[in-house]
Amino acid sequence: MTDPNSIPAPDGPPGLALAARQPAAGASRKAAAATAANFTSALPYILVPVLFILSLTFIPGYFSKGSIVSLLILASLLGLSSLGQTMTIIAGGIDLSIPAVIGLSDIIVTQLYYRHWSLPVIFLAIAALAILIGTISAVSSVLLHVHSLITSFGMSLVVSGIALEWSNGQTSGAVPGWLTSGVSAIGHTGPLPIPLIIIVWAVASVLAVGFMRLTRIGRETYALGANPVAARLAIVRSTWTLVVVFSISALCAAMVGVFFAGYSGIPDPTVGEPYFFLTITAVMIGGTSLLGGRGGYLRTVMGALIVAELTTLLVGVGFNASFQELALGILVIALTSSYGRELKVAARI
Amino acid sequence: MNAVAEASRLVIDGMSRSFGETRALTSASLRVRPGEIHSLAGENGSGKSTLIKILSGVLRPDAGTLTWEGDVRKHLGSPSGAQGLGIATVFQETLVAPEMTVRDNIYLGTDRLFRYGRRKGEEVAGARQALGYLGLDGLGLERPMWTLSLAERQLTTIARAIIRPWRLLILDEATSALDAHHRDRLFDYLRLARSQGKSVLFTSHRMDEVLGLADHITVLRQGATVATMAVSEASRRGILGHMSGRADIIEVISAGPGPDGAARGDPRRRPDAGPQAGPRPVLHVAGLALRATSAPITLEIRAGEILGLAGLEGQGQVEFVECLAGLRRAASGQVQALGEGGQARAVHSYRGANRLGIRYVPRDRRHEGLFGPLSVFDNFAVTLWSDFNRLGLLRRRVARKRFEEFTQSSRLVSASPGRPISILSGGNQQKVLLGRWIAMRPRVLVVNDPLRGVDANTKEELYGLFRRLAADGVPIVFLSTEIVELLTLTDQIGVFHEGSLVAMLPTETSSDTDVVAAMFGDGERGASRNGANDG
């Protein structure tokens, strides 16, 4: 999808093109600085195969379709829930309501399907609710002049309150069989021997990357996150942009909630809780800056794969859950501190 | 030297100070005697503020000596060091703690680890006395600072300075927010202090204050002292001539510019500035009063005209361009864009102004213009997407073509448009920010000091860019803090003073002395020339 003549978007995988364009004479230091900057920003793309090879080396019998599909299902759940998060962070905000929306959506599917509602109606209701939640987070942040950190957190409390109230005492629920197989390692999608969620994630990834690079609102998201004051003066539609990215974020979370319902089949409003920090971890490891305006979804795809691989690797060699968190924490600090080093003044033209 | 020092409270000699490449002070000298009110004068950027910061201990000079009451020093160490010597300073910005009370603000910085040695009653009495001198007898001492008016806040910062034992009081544009009554009370107090042998050093943008209050005046230009004289022997024009560096032509100018008609005629670009003939008016400013107290401005900006705007810091010129761009509402009056057929549409908002083709380039590149992490091309194209999209999908090819067009016409140095904008120099960044709007084919371009921090070569290129744009019929409103720039580029220069447009000077027949005179409110010539406020 990348035309060689087109202008590379700032989130694109850094290639050698940049280094090759450096003038050969009298610019070796500039070239070295640029190469170093390229190397750190290419790290996530390197880590994905490296961690995979480590898993193959240290976990006996790891190279099988079953284990790779399991890995991808794990990555898909995280990748989908981080999709909208990437966009809200690029826009200079953050969405803390993702776990709550996952929980609510899980409840709605299991409860309403149990009561024999038709699936299209259920999905439409969930989508409408997600858009409403995202819009409220975004609009209240604009109207009240507070960071979306606060409004989405408030939204999160409201949504999880509703989910808890609704699920109170309920232990029975139901989901369609195809949804269960959609998140199972032996699931099929039509003729393909791949579970539905992986296909959904792949399609969503292509759409998200294209959305950020090729649409007006995608570019406005970057501008808004890079400098909100300048964005206003450059007639960027700030409110509309925030409404769109927060709605996308809530829609993605709702989708993940539906898949989680497929996992267990019973209502569980707390199912999204780990995603409070995991989405932010995936975004940060990929190299999207919390400062806004930098990064992209392709990076978060790598981030989600890295988190899934690292978790699998650590479990495979026998470390427990607390050690996994510790390793993720170290990785976040090590990687983010190496990103975003801007070129020195001496290297300017 | 010694004899001089003995008769002086403060002597500055050969003082210099640089900030990186910028030489703010080159060789400043100054002598303040006991029992004297001394005025420090100079244009924007002449080094006044730097010198005052050195005298208040905020900055240390690179070279030069400072003799305080006979002691030769290299610097004053720190603000509290300067205070300890008896130097009290009131800065231009009213520095207050808004949540604290008036009394706490007045006594700010006088405490040690704990408040001790001072009773509340003493504090109240001291504060009352200081405020009383300044005509604020009735001000509640326990009111939080943020509830005060700007003038009251400014007077409170002066009170803060004068409750300390001082022998030299420095006032840096400290009267800018005061009305006539409070200013007179302050001046009475300063004269009283003078009679007690104390010294005052002040800067002011009002020439009448300088002439009415000061005993001596020292003029700085480009970081150096160019004249020191007794006010009784100085003339208005003499002072202005020293400030603008054109003392040699003062006499010629004060002989008068000749009849009005001759001054107005500009053979080169604007054959006749009369309302009927000449290029089509594009923008109409109708009775725009920037502040409640300022005179309404009525003027027309015509196709291809470059209108310069000048004024000392905070005199209304920035508010004016913000009104043109729809970023600010004036106290009264309107800005109207005139269509081809002459129909007028008022500017109500920034977005509205943009729909009418009025494009604004802000002053602060870094905070209001640039998208630091984004590429050169993204920075350029951000404004284009509103027009160049099909159902929300970008029409990159058209935008790319506009970018190439602009790169060539502006000689933008940029090997690859995909690299971050932060690798460009300030001048090239400015080109991209201008290009952002030029590519949108503006009907009016409003630029707020666009050449600040731009190197000389790039400046020349940007002049060329503005001239070509004007030749294509786009009027440009060009605010600048550099008079030379205005004289080089513009057709006429509107000068602001205290919120009003006080002069409209045709560039062809004006000198920088004329501009400086108008900036200091010496509008006798400017106003008579080309009735700026005739609306």
Interface residues (C-beta under 8 A of the other chain):
Chain A: S6 I7 P8 A9 P10 L18 R21 P23 L214 T215 R216 I217 R219 E220 Y222 A223 A226 N227 V229 A230 A231 R232 L233 A234 I235 V236 S289 L291 G293 R294 E342 L343 A347 R348 I349
Chain B: Y350 R351 N354 Y360 P362 H367 E368 G369 L370 F371 G372 P373 L374 S375 F377 D378 A381 V382 T383 W385 S386 N389 G392 L393 L394 R396 R400 V413 S414 A415 S416 P417 G418 R419 P420 S422 I423 L424 S425 N428 R436
